């Protein structure tokens, strides 16, 4: 895995002569971050609507950790999510390797509509959208009504920004940040959903890119059905890796049992409304809750914990840690702003669910289903609908992806590699989400 680290460092460090001069901009007002004086924080003022720059502004928060060695230039860190914090990543950990941090000022951004950058804010109760699936008799009309009700509340609390939180707008914020820093070109590292903002930056401002690495790649070209079924295949394939591990690993809490049967029995209970947190009948576990547990534990992956949770649910002998934190921010609005999902009818919605289940016969689906279902009726502008990434010029782009990634499947990275002429895909032949963190550990 050190190979990934070496390639990443080479991609961003090569061509050092391309970086422009640094000119600290007084407009940014850099100062010590309250959380850590060794890191600088600042706010960048940008238009709410880049097409109407006089119609109001917001503040985008950024954090900078200075290069520790022979400086080349600035590197933007684009977090995943949506809802990840680039500011938080720079403040709380080293998001990139020491070799890269030595040569670059690493600047993390909280994308507009999230965290410290004018987050989309909604009523906590309404934000707990029903995770409807046709198996339980759920109706698309009810899911749509809930999404519209939530969207209206978010608009009342957030204002016009709700229509302008897409990744293309984030890319324009990035270029304003580049200009404020006095850099002719910048290097970019995007992770997970941040790879979409990276692609939009390369598409809109290819000659402002000095080097770019996209880790765990998001494919923005997919239709509603292709998005859902590819996520379902990823869920099924990564769960299959968990099953194989459990079969060969005596420490697995389900070792010696038919793991797929255990899970499918639990799923059937969830559909019937009979599955709940062991010892707490008042805390039901629905089908999408169970799917979220199965898929979410593939990120690390955290197979020991997943086996323990499934064994606890199957035997009712131990508590299951399911946290339902009160929701006040709603970063999924960003996802809706980037996707024009459509379901024409209840039948179309149910047919899509059957396709998802066909591709995930054990797991039953992917938590992306809930997001797509809600976004199909989201009452806000889709500012950056799906399209093939079209990059005209700029440097070659390094793409990285795990072979078994539960969130951004390898087939997505391969698709983006085909879309961007000057791109190279490095595949980590292993498990989990995020390649660079494994190589720099």
Residue pairs with C-beta under 8 A, 6 or more apart in sequence:
1 428
1 430
1 438
1 439
2 439
3 426
3 439
4 400
4 426
4 428
4 435
4 436
4 438
4 439
5 97
5 99
5 436
5 439
5 440
7 398
7 426
8 97
8 100
8 189
8 213
8 398
8 400
8 436
8 439
9 97
9 99
9 100
11 211
11 212
11 213
11 398
12 75
12 100
12 103
12 104
12 187
12 189
12 211
12 213
13 72
13 99
13 100
13 103
14 211
15 210
15 211
15 395
16 72
16 73
16 103
18 185
18 210
19 72
19 73
19 74
19 183
19 184
19 185
19 210
20 73
20 182
20 183
20 184
20 185
21 182
21 184
22 71
22 73
22 74
22 105
22 181
22 182
22 183
23 181
23 182
24 30
24 181
24 182
25 180
25 181
25 182
27 44
27 45
27 180
28 42
28 43
28 44
28 62
28 180
28 181
29 42
29 43
30 40
30 41
30 42
30 64
31 40
31 41
31 42
32 38
32 39
32 40
32 41
33 39
33 40
33 41
33 63
33 91
34 41
35 91
36 91
38 65
39 63
39 64
39 65
39 90
39 91
40 63
40 64
40 65
40 66
41 61
41 62
41 63
41 64
41 87
42 61
42 62
42 63
42 64
43 59
43 60
43 61
43 62
44 59
44 60
44 61
44 62
44 173
44 176
44 177
44 180
45 57
45 58
45 59
45 60
46 57
46 58
46 60
46 112
46 172
46 173
46 176
47 53
47 54
47 55
47 56
47 57
47 58
48 55
48 56
48 57
48 58
48 160
48 161
48 164
49 55
49 56
49 160
49 163
49 164
50 164
50 169
50 172
55 160
56 160
58 112
58 117
58 118
58 161
59 117
59 118
60 109
60 110
60 111
60 112
60 117
60 118
60 173
60 177
61 87
61 109
61 110
61 115
61 116
61 117
62 86
62 87
62 107
62 108
62 109
62 110
62 177
63 86
63 87
63 90
63 91
63 107
63 108
64 90
64 105
64 106
64 107
64 108
65 90
65 94
65 101
65 105
65 106
66 105
67 101
67 102
67 103
67 104
67 105
68 98
68 101
68 102
69 102
69 103
70 102
70 103
71 103
71 104
71 105
72 103
72 104
72 187
73 104
73 105
73 183
73 185
73 186
73 187
73 210
74 104
74 105
74 107
74 178
74 181
74 183
74 186
74 187
75 96
75 100
75 104
75 105
75 106
75 107
75 186
75 187
75 188
75 189
76 86
76 107
76 108
76 109
76 174
76 177
76 178
76 186
76 187
76 188
76 189
77 86
77 89
77 90
77 95
77 96
77 106
77 107
77 108
77 109
77 189
77 191
77 194
78 86
78 109
78 111
78 174
78 188
78 189
78 190
78 191
78 194
78 195
78 197
78 198
79 85
79 86
79 88
79 89
79 108
79 109
79 110
79 111
79 191
79 192
79 193
79 194
80 191
80 192
80 193
80 194
80 216
80 434
81 111
81 114
81 192
81 193
81 194
81 331
81 334
82 111
82 113
82 114
82 193
82 331
82 332
82 334
82 335
83 114
83 115
83 329
83 331
83 332
83 334
84 114
84 191
84 192
84 193
84 194
85 108
85 110
85 114
85 115
85 116
86 95
86 107
86 108
86 109
86 110
86 111
86 194
87 108
87 109
87 110
87 115
87 116
88 108
88 110
88 115
89 95
89 108
90 106
90 107
90 108
91 108
94 101
95 106
95 108
95 189
96 106
96 189
96 436
96 440
97 436
97 439
97 440
98 440
100 106
100 189
104 187
107 177
107 181
109 117
109 170
109 173
109 174
109 177
110 116
110 117
111 117
111 165
111 167
111 170
111 173
111 194
111 197
111 334
112 118
112 161
112 164
112 165
112 169
112 170
112 173
113 119
113 120
113 158
113 161
113 162
113 165
113 331
113 333
113 334
113 337
114 120
114 165
114 329
114 331
114 334
115 329
118 158
118 161
119 158
119 329
119 330
119 331
120 154
120 158
120 161
120 162
120 165
120 329
120 330
120 331
120 333
120 334
121 154
121 157
121 158
121 328
121 329
121 330
122 150
122 153
122 154
122 157
122 158
122 327
122 328
122 329
122 330
123 150
123 153
123 157
124 326
124 327
124 328
126 146
126 149
126 150
126 153
127 150
127 327
127 328
127 330
128 324
128 327
129 143
129 146
129 147
129 150
129 370
129 374
130 138
130 142
130 143
130 146
131 286
131 287
131 288
131 289
131 370
132 138
132 139
132 140
132 142
132 143
132 370
132 373
133 287
133 288
133 353
133 365
133 369
134 349
134 350
134 353
134 354
135 271
135 287
135 353
136 271
136 273
136 286
136 287
139 346
140 343
140 345
140 346
140 349
140 373
141 346
143 373
143 374
143 377
144 376
144 377
145 377
146 374
147 373
147 374
147 375
147 376
147 377
147 378
147 379
148 377
148 378
148 379
150 330
150 374
151 162
151 333
151 378
151 379
151 380
152 379
154 162
154 330
154 333
154 380
155 162
155 379
155 380
162 333
162 380
163 337
163 380
163 381
163 383
164 337
164 381
164 383
165 333
165 334
165 337
165 383
166 334
166 337
166 338
166 382
166 383
166 384
167 196
167 197
167 199
167 200
167 220
167 334
167 337
167 338
167 384
168 200
168 204
168 383
168 384
169 383
169 384
170 197
170 200
171 197
171 200
171 201
171 203
171 204
171 205
172 204
174 186
174 188
174 197
174 201
175 201
175 204
175 205
175 208
178 185
178 186
178 208
184 208
185 207
185 208
185 209
185 210
186 208
186 209
186 210
187 209
187 210
187 211
187 212
188 198
188 201
188 202
188 209
188 211
188 212
188 213
189 198
189 212
189 213
189 215
189 436
190 196
190 197
190 198
190 199
190 212
190 213
190 214
190 215
191 215
191 216
191 434
191 436
192 215
192 216
192 218
192 407
192 408
192 433
192 434
193 218
193 334
193 335
195 214
195 215
195 216
195 217
195 218
195 408
196 218
196 220
196 338
198 212
198 214
199 214
199 218
199 220
199 389
199 391
199 416
199 420
200 384
201 208
201 209
201 212
202 209
202 212
202 389
202 391
202 394
202 397
202 420
203 389
203 390
203 391
206 391
206 392
206 393
206 394
207 393
207 394
209 394
209 395
210 395
211 395
212 394
212 395
212 397
212 398
213 397
213 398
213 399
213 400
213 436
214 397
214 398
214 399
214 400
214 416
215 400
215 401
215 434
215 435
215 436
216 400
216 401
216 402
216 405
216 407
216 408
216 413
216 433
216 434
216 435
217 399
217 400
217 401
217 408
217 412
217 413
217 416
218 408
218 412
218 416
219 230
219 408
219 411
219 412
219 413
219 415
219 416
220 338
220 384
220 386
220 387
220 388
220 389
221 386
221 387
221 388
221 389
221 415
221 416
221 419
222 230
222 386
222 412
222 415
223 386
224 341
224 342
224 343
224 352
224 372
224 376
225 352
225 355
227 339
227 341
227 368
227 372
228 352
228 355
228 356
228 366
228 368
228 369
228 372
229 355
229 356
229 358
229 359
230 409
230 411
230 412
231 356
231 366
231 368
231 369
231 407
231 409
232 355
232 356
232 357
232 359
232 360
232 363
232 365
232 366
233 359
233 360
233 409
233 411
234 366
234 405
234 406
234 407
234 409
235 291
235 294
235 295
235 298
235 360
235 363
235 365
235 366
235 406
236 359
236 360
236 361
236 362
236 363
237 404
237 409
238 295
238 298
238 301
238 404
238 405
238 406
238 431
239 263
239 294
239 295
239 298
239 360
239 362
239 363
240 362
241 298
241 301
241 404
241 431
242 259
242 297
242 298
242 301
242 303
242 306
242 307
243 259
243 260
243 362
245 252
245 303
246 252
246 254
246 255
246 259
246 303
246 307
247 255
247 259
249 255
251 304
252 303
252 304
252 307
253 304
253 307
253 308
253 310
253 311
254 262
254 307
254 310
254 311
259 307
259 310
260 362
262 310
262 311
262 314
263 294
263 310
263 362
263 363
264 362
265 314
266 275
266 290
266 310
266 313
266 314
267 287
267 290
267 364
269 275
270 285
270 286
270 287
270 289
270 290
271 287
273 284
273 286
275 284
275 285
275 286
275 290
275 313
276 282
276 283
276 284
276 285
277 283
277 284
277 285
277 319
277 320
277 322
278 312
278 313
278 315
278 316
278 317
278 318
278 319
278 320
279 316
279 319
280 319
283 322
285 313
285 320
285 322
287 364
287 365
288 365
288 367
288 369
288 370
289 322
290 364
291 363
291 364
291 365
291 366
291 367
291 369
292 367
293 306
293 309
293 310
293 322
294 306
294 363
295 363
295 366
295 367
295 406
295 407
296 367
296 406
297 303
297 305
297 306
297 309
298 306
298 404
298 406
298 431
298 432
298 433
299 406
299 407
299 432
299 433
300 432
301 406
301 431
301 432
308 318
309 320
309 321
311 317
311 318
312 318
312 319
312 320
313 320
332 371
332 374
332 375
333 378
333 380
335 371
335 375
336 371
336 374
336 375
336 378
336 380
336 382
337 380
337 381
337 382
337 383
337 384
338 382
338 383
338 384
338 385
338 386
339 372
339 375
339 382
339 385
339 386
340 382
340 385
340 386
341 372
341 373
341 375
341 376
342 376
343 349
343 352
343 373
343 376
349 373
353 365
353 369
356 365
356 366
356 369
357 364
357 365
360 366
388 419
389 416
389 419
389 420
390 419
391 397
391 420
391 421
391 422
394 422
395 422
396 422
396 423
396 424
397 420
397 422
397 423
397 424
398 423
398 424
398 426
399 413
399 416
399 417
399 420
399 423
399 424
399 425
399 426
400 413
400 425
400 426
400 427
400 428
400 435
400 436
401 408
401 410
401 412
401 413
401 425
401 426
401 427
401 428
401 435
402 410
402 427
402 428
402 430
402 431
402 432
402 433
402 434
402 435
403 410
403 427
403 428
403 429
403 430
403 431
404 410
404 430
404 431
404 432
405 432
405 433
406 432
406 433
407 433
408 433
410 427
413 425
413 427
414 425
416 423
417 423
417 424
417 425
426 435
428 435
428 438
430 438
432 438
